[in-house]
Amino acid sequence: MWPRRQVLRALGASVALPALTPALAQFRVEVTGVGATQIPVVIGRFRDEEKGPQSISTIIRADLERSGMFKIVDGPVPVDEAGTPDYNGLRARSASAVVAGSAARLADGRFDVRYRLWDVVKGVDLGGQSEPTPAGDLRLSAHHISDQVYEKLTGEKGVFSTRIAYVTHGGGKYSLVITDADGANPQPARVSRDSVISPAWSPDGRSLAYVSFEENRKAVVYVHDIGAHSTRPFANFRGSNSAPAFSPDGSQLAVTLSKDGGSHIFTMGRNGGAPVRITQGTAIDTEAKFAPDGRSIYFVSDRGGGPQVYRQALGGGNAERVTFSGAYNISPALSPDGKYLAYISRQGGFKLMVMELASGEAHGITDTAEDQSPSFAPNGRVILYSTRIDGRESLVTTTVDGRFKSVLGDSGNEYREPVWGPFGR
C-alpha cells in the first residue's frame, strides 16, 4: 500500500486523522510574494457603505490584492460612481485605474450597489453597473464588482464570486464546509461523526460528491444537493467506493471501486445506473479526474511500480504514463484549458508540481514540504491546495508560476482537501 494519507483514502482505508477544531470562522488572509506584473489600482470608499453590514470597498481591495495581479495604491478618488476622476492627480501616483461607487439603502431594505471603473492611463470610462442587493448579499455583490474589474483590466474572468469547499474535523465530528473564495460565509454542507473525505464539485455548482464512512464504517460515495440540503448515496457497492469526480458536462461521475477485487476506475451516470469499468489489469488505479474535453481521464496507478499519473481515453485503448520525474506522483488536477497538470510529488517532501502538458516540463512551485490536494480555480490562473505551515494544516492559493501566494487561515483551525467550485454565482 502506498504510504500516503490521500491515496489510502482513495482506496477506502480508514485512516486516523488528528482532531481539528471546527473551521467555521472567516479566514485571515496573508499575502506573500510579488506577481510578475501588478496593475496599480486606486479603490475608493463607496459612498454610504458604512450604513450597511459590509465594507464593500474593503472586500474589493482584498480580492484584487489576493489575486496577485493588482497593487492597491493611494490617490484621489471620485466621491462616487457619478464623479469625475482627477486623472492628473492619479497619474502622479502612478495609478493605472480607479474604482468608485456607492451603496444607497432602498425603501425595501435592499442596497443599490453601484460602481464605475476608469482607465487612468487612457483617461477613459470603462463602465460600471448597478445591482440591487439584499443586505445579506452585500459581500457577494462586492465580489461581483471585483470580478468585473478583474476582467475589464486583464481580459480574463475573475473568480472572486466563486466558492470553495474543504474538510475539517473537531469535537468528534467531520465537516464538509463551503465558503466564498476568500473564506467568508462558511456553511457546513455535511457534518458527520465518521470521516468525510474527497469532496468534488459538480460543474453546475449545485452539488458536492464526497466519501464518508458513516454506513458500517465502509467507504461510500454520496452526492449532496446544496440548495435542497439533501444527501443521497451514489456508489455503495461491495468493497470500497471512493474518489468521485464529475465529468465536465455533469452527466456522469468517475469513481474508484473494489467490487471486482483490486482497485479500478468506473464511470456511472449522475442519476445512477450500472458502473462501466474504465481501467483494466491488476494494478491499483484511483484518483481519476476528467480532462476538460471529457474524452479522457487522468488517474494514479502503480502499474509501473510506484504511483504515477496516467492518462486514458474513455473510448478505450491503453493507459499512457504522464509523470516520469520522481518515483511517487499522485493527486492529479487539470487546468480548465487543459494546458497544465498539477500534482503532488514526493521529492524530499511532498511538493506541489505544475506540468505543461504540451512539453512535459514540470516544476515545483512551493517551498513547503507537506502539500496536498491541488485544485485549479475555474479561470485556471490560481491553484488552491493544503499544506502544513508552522505545524498547522492551512489552505494556500498560488499563481500557476508560484510567484504569488495567499495563505487562508486563522489562529485556531486546520483545513484540508480543498476543492475550488465553478463559475456561476
C-alpha positions in Angstrom: 0.0 0.0 0.0 1.3 3.4 -0.9 2.4 5.3 2.3 0.3 8.5 1.7 -2.8 9.5 3.5 -4.7 10.8 0.5 -4.0 7.7 -1.6 -5.1 5.5 1.3 -8.3 7.5 1.5 -9.0 7.0 -2.2 -8.7 3.2 -1.7 -11.1 3.4 1.2 -8.8 2.7 4.0 -10.0 4.0 7.4 -7.2 6.5 8.2 -7.0 8.0 11.7 -6.9 11.8 11.4 -5.7 14.2 14.1 -8.5 16.1 15.9 -9.1 19.5 14.5 -11.1 22.4 15.8 -14.2 23.4 13.9 -13.4 25.7 11.0 -16.4 27.9 10.8 -14.8 31.3 11.2 -13.8 33.7 8.5 -10.2 33.2 7.3 -7.4 35.5 8.0 -5.6 36.1 4.6 -1.9 36.5 4.4 -0.4 37.5 1.1 3.2 36.8 0.2 5.3 37.1 -2.9 5.1 39.5 -5.8 3.5 38.9 -9.2 5.4 39.3 -12.4 3.3 42.3 -13.3 0.9 44.1 -11.0 -1.6 46.7 -12.1 -1.7 49.7 -9.7 -5.3 50.5 -8.8 -7.0 53.0 -6.5 -10.1 51.8 -4.8 -12.2 54.5 -3.2 -14.5 54.1 -0.2 -18.1 53.6 -1.5 -20.4 56.4 -0.6 -22.8 55.3 2.3 -21.2 51.9 2.6 -20.9 52.4 6.3 -24.7 52.2 6.6 -24.6 48.6 5.6 -23.2 45.5 7.3 -20.2 45.1 4.9 -17.4 47.4 3.8 -17.7 46.9 0.0 -14.5 48.8 -0.9 -12.5 46.8 1.7 -13.7 43.5 0.2 -12.9 44.7 -3.3 -9.4 45.8 -2.3 -8.7 42.4 -0.6 -10.0 40.5 -3.6 -7.8 42.3 -6.1 -4.7 42.2 -3.9 -5.1 38.5 -3.2 -5.2 37.7 -6.9 -1.6 38.8 -7.3 -2.5 40.8 -10.4 -3.0 44.2 -8.7 -1.3 46.6 -6.4 -3.6 48.8 -4.4 -2.3 52.4 -4.2 -3.5 55.6 -2.7 -4.7 58.5 -4.8 -7.6 61.0 -5.4 -10.9 59.2 -5.8 -14.3 60.4 -7.1 -16.9 60.7 -4.4 -19.0 58.0 -6.1 -19.7 56.4 -9.5 -21.1 59.7 -10.8 -18.0 61.7 -10.1 -15.1 62.7 -12.4 -11.6 61.3 -11.8 -8.6 63.6 -11.2 -6.6 62.0 -14.0 -3.6 64.2 -13.5 -3.5 63.5 -9.7 -4.0 59.8 -10.3 -1.2 59.6 -12.9 1.1 61.4 -10.4 0.5 58.4 -8.1 1.3 56.0 -11.0 -2.2 54.6 -10.8 -3.5 52.7 -13.9 -7.1 52.5 -12.9 -9.6 53.9 -10.3 -12.8 52.4 -8.8 -15.5 54.4 -7.1 -19.1 53.6 -6.1 -22.0 53.9 -3.7 -24.3 51.7 -1.6 -27.6 53.5 -1.1 -30.2 51.9 1.1 -33.6 51.4 -0.8 -37.0 51.7 0.7 -37.4 47.9 0.7 -34.3 47.4 2.8 -32.0 46.4 0.0 -29.0 48.3 -1.1 -28.4 49.8 -4.6 -24.8 48.9 -5.1 -23.2 50.9 -7.9 -19.6 51.2 -9.2 -17.6 52.7 -12.0 -14.2 51.9 -13.3 -11.9 54.4 -15.1 -8.7 53.7 -17.1 -6.4 56.4 -15.8 -3.7 55.8 -18.4 -6.0 56.4 -21.4 -8.4 58.7 -19.5 -11.5 56.8 -20.4 -14.6 55.5 -18.6 -14.6 51.7 -18.7 -18.2 51.4 -17.5 -19.9 50.1 -14.3 -23.1 48.5 -13.0 -26.0 48.9 -10.6 -27.0 45.8 -8.5 -30.0 46.0 -6.1 -28.7 43.7 -3.3 -30.2 42.3 -0.1 -28.1 43.2 3.0 -27.1 39.6 3.4 -25.6 39.5 -0.1 -23.5 42.7 0.0 -20.3 40.6 0.2 -21.3 38.7 -2.9 -22.1 41.9 -4.7 -18.6 43.2 -3.8 -17.2 40.0 -5.2 -19.2 40.6 -8.4 -17.6 44.1 -8.7 -14.2 42.6 -8.2 -14.8 40.0 -10.9 -15.8 42.7 -13.4 -12.9 45.0 -12.5 -10.5 42.0 -12.9 -12.0 41.1 -16.3 -12.0 44.6 -17.6 -8.4 45.2 -16.7 -6.9 41.7 -17.5 -9.2 40.3 -20.2 -9.8 37.1 -18.1 -12.7 36.2 -15.9 -12.4 36.8 -12.2 -13.1 34.1 -9.6 -13.9 36.2 -6.5 -17.6 35.3 -6.5 -16.9 31.5 -6.8 -16.9 29.2 -3.8 -14.5 26.6 -2.3 -15.1 23.6 -0.2 -12.9 21.8 2.3 -12.9 19.3 5.1 -12.3 19.9 8.8 -12.6 17.7 11.9 -13.2 18.7 15.5 -15.3 17.9 18.5 -15.7 14.4 17.3 -17.3 15.5 14.1 -16.2 15.9 10.5 -17.5 18.8 8.5 -17.6 19.4 4.8 -17.6 23.2 4.6 -18.5 25.6 1.8 -17.2 29.2 1.8 -16.7 32.1 -0.5 -13.4 32.0 -2.4 -12.0 34.4 0.3 -13.1 32.1 3.1 -16.0 34.2 4.2 -19.6 32.9 4.8 -18.7 29.4 5.9 -21.6 26.9 5.7 -21.4 23.3 6.7 -22.7 21.1 3.8 -22.3 17.9 5.7 -21.5 17.1 9.3 -20.8 13.5 10.4 -19.2 11.6 13.2 -17.4 9.5 10.7 -14.7 10.5 8.2 -15.7 12.8 5.3 -13.1 12.9 2.5 -12.5 13.5 -1.2 -15.1 16.3 -2.0 -15.7 17.1 -5.6 -17.9 19.9 -7.1 -20.4 19.3 -9.9 -19.8 21.6 -12.9 -23.1 23.5 -12.2 -22.0 24.2 -8.6 -25.2 22.7 -7.2 -23.8 19.5 -5.8 -20.8 18.1 -4.0 -19.8 14.5 -4.2 -17.8 13.1 -1.3 -16.9 9.9 0.5 -18.0 9.1 4.1 -17.6 6.0 6.3 -20.9 6.6 8.2 -22.5 3.4 6.9 -21.0 0.5 8.9 -17.5 2.1 8.7 -17.4 1.5 5.0 -16.4 3.9 2.3 -19.4 5.1 0.4 -19.7 7.8 -2.2 -22.5 10.4 -1.5 -23.9 13.3 -3.5 -25.1 16.3 -1.6 -27.6 18.8 -3.1 -26.5 22.2 -1.8 -29.7 24.0 -2.5 -32.0 21.3 -1.1 -29.7 20.4 1.8 -30.2 16.8 0.9 -27.8 13.9 0.6 -28.1 10.5 -1.2 -25.8 7.5 -1.5 -24.4 7.4 -5.0 -22.0 4.4 -5.0 -22.4 1.7 -2.3 -21.2 -1.5 -3.8 -19.4 -4.4 -2.2 -16.0 -3.3 -1.0 -14.7 0.2 -1.1 -16.3 3.1 -3.0 -14.1 6.2 -3.3 -12.5 9.2 -5.2 -15.5 10.7 -7.0 -15.1 13.2 -9.8 -17.7 14.8 -12.1 -17.4 14.9 -15.8 -17.2 18.3 -17.4 -20.8 18.2 -18.6 -22.0 16.8 -15.2 -23.7 13.8 -16.8 -21.5 11.2 -15.0 -19.0 10.6 -12.3 -15.8 8.6 -12.2 -15.4 6.6 -9.0 -12.9 4.1 -7.7 -14.5 0.8 -6.8 -13.1 -2.5 -5.4 -16.3 -4.5 -6.1 -14.5 -6.7 -8.6 -11.5 -7.1 -6.4 -8.5 -4.8 -6.5 -9.0 -1.1 -7.1 -10.3 0.1 -10.5 -11.9 3.2 -12.0 -15.5 3.1 -13.2 -17.9 5.7 -14.6 -21.5 6.0 -13.6 -24.4 8.2 -14.8 -25.1 11.1 -12.4 -28.6 9.7 -11.8 -27.4 6.2 -11.3 -27.1 3.1 -13.5 -24.7 0.3 -13.9 -21.0 1.2 -13.4 -18.8 0.9 -16.5 -15.2 -0.2 -15.8 -12.6 2.0 -17.5 -9.2 0.7 -16.2 -8.1 -2.9 -16.6 -5.4 -5.2 -15.1 -4.4 -5.9 -11.6 -2.8 -2.5 -10.7 -4.2 -0.1 -8.1 -6.0 2.6 -10.1 -7.5 5.6 -8.3 -7.9 9.4 -8.1 -9.5 9.8 -11.6 -10.0 13.3 -13.0 -11.7 14.1 -16.3 -9.8 16.0 -19.0 -11.6 19.3 -19.8 -12.9 17.9 -23.1 -14.5 14.9 -21.3 -12.8 12.4 -23.6 -10.2 11.0 -21.3 -9.3 10.7 -17.6 -6.1 11.3 -15.7 -5.6 8.9 -12.8 -3.0 7.5 -10.4 -1.8 3.9 -10.8 1.1 1.7 -9.6 1.1 -0.4 -12.8 4.7 0.7 -13.4 5.8 0.1 -9.8 5.3 3.2 -7.7 2.3 5.5 -8.1 2.4 7.7 -11.2 -0.2 9.8 -13.1 -1.6 8.2 -16.3 -4.0 9.2 -19.0 -6.5 7.0 -20.7 -9.2 7.7 -23.4 -12.7 6.8 -22.3 -13.3 5.3 -25.6 -10.8 2.5 -25.0 -7.1 1.9 -25.5 -4.1 1.6 -23.3 -3.2 4.0 -20.5 -0.4 6.4 -21.2 2.1 7.4 -18.5 2.2 11.2 -17.9 4.6 11.8 -15.0 8.2 10.5 -15.0 10.2 12.7 -12.7 10.2 11.1 -9.3 9.1 7.7 -8.0 5.9 8.9 -6.4 3.4 11.2 -8.0 -0.3 11.5 -7.0 -3.4 13.8 -6.8 -3.7 15.0 -10.4 -5.7 18.2 -11.2 -6.3 19.6 -14.7 -6.4 23.3 -15.6 -9.7 24.2 -17.2 -8.0 24.9 -20.6 -6.2 21.5 -20.4 -2.8 23.0 -20.7 -1.5 22.3 -17.2 -1.4 19.3 -14.8 -1.0 20.0 -11.1 0.0 17.1 -8.9 1.9 16.1 -5.7 5.3 14.6 -6.0 7.4 13.1 -3.2 10.8 14.8 -3.6 12.4 15.1 -0.2 8.9 16.1 1.0 5.5 16.3 -0.7 5.6 19.1 -3.2 3.1 20.8 -5.5 4.2 20.4 -9.1 2.8 22.0 -12.2 3.4 20.4 -15.6 2.9 22.0 -19.0 1.3 19.0 -20.8 2.4 20.0 -24.3 6.1 19.9 -23.4 6.0 17.6 -20.4 8.1 20.1 -18.4 7.3 20.1 -14.7 8.4 22.5 -11.9 7.9 22.6 -8.2 6.2 25.9 -7.2 6.2 25.8 -3.4 8.8 26.0 -0.6 6.7 23.8 1.7 7.1 20.0 2.2 3.6 18.6 3.0 1.5 19.8 0.1 -1.8 18.1 -0.7 -4.9 18.2 -2.8 -4.3 20.7 -5.6 -7.4 22.3 -7.3 -7.5 24.8 -10.1 -9.6 28.0 -10.0 -12.2 28.0 -12.8 -10.2 30.6 -14.7 -7.1 28.5 -14.5 -5.0 31.3 -13.1 -4.7 30.1 -9.5 -4.3 26.8 -7.7 -5.8 26.0 -4.3 -4.1 23.4 -2.1 -3.4 22.4 1.5 -0.1 22.3 3.2 1.4 22.4 6.7 2.7 25.8 7.8 4.1 26.3 11.3 2.8 22.8 12.3 -0.8 23.5 11.2 -2.6 22.5 8.1 -3.6 25.5 6.1 -5.1 26.4 2.7 -3.0 28.3 0.2 -3.6 29.8 -3.2 -0.8 30.2 -5.6 -0.5 31.5 -9.1 0.4 28.8 -11.6 4.0 30.1 -11.7 4.3 30.0 -7.9 5.3 33.7 -7.7 2.3 34.9 -5.6 0.7 33.1 -2.7 -2.1 33.8 -0.2 -2.4 31.8 3.0 -6.0 31.3 4.2 -6.2 30.5 7.8 -6.6 31.7 11.4 -5.0 31.1 14.7 -7.0 28.1 15.8 -8.2 26.0 12.8 -6.9 23.5 10.3 -8.1 22.8 6.8 -7.6 20.1 4.2 -8.8 18.6 0.9 -9.9 21.9 -0.6 -11.7 22.0 -4.0 -12.5 25.1 -6.0 -16.0 25.4 -7.3 -17.1 26.5 -10.8 -18.2 29.9 -12.1 -21.9 30.7 -11.8 -22.9 32.7 -8.7 
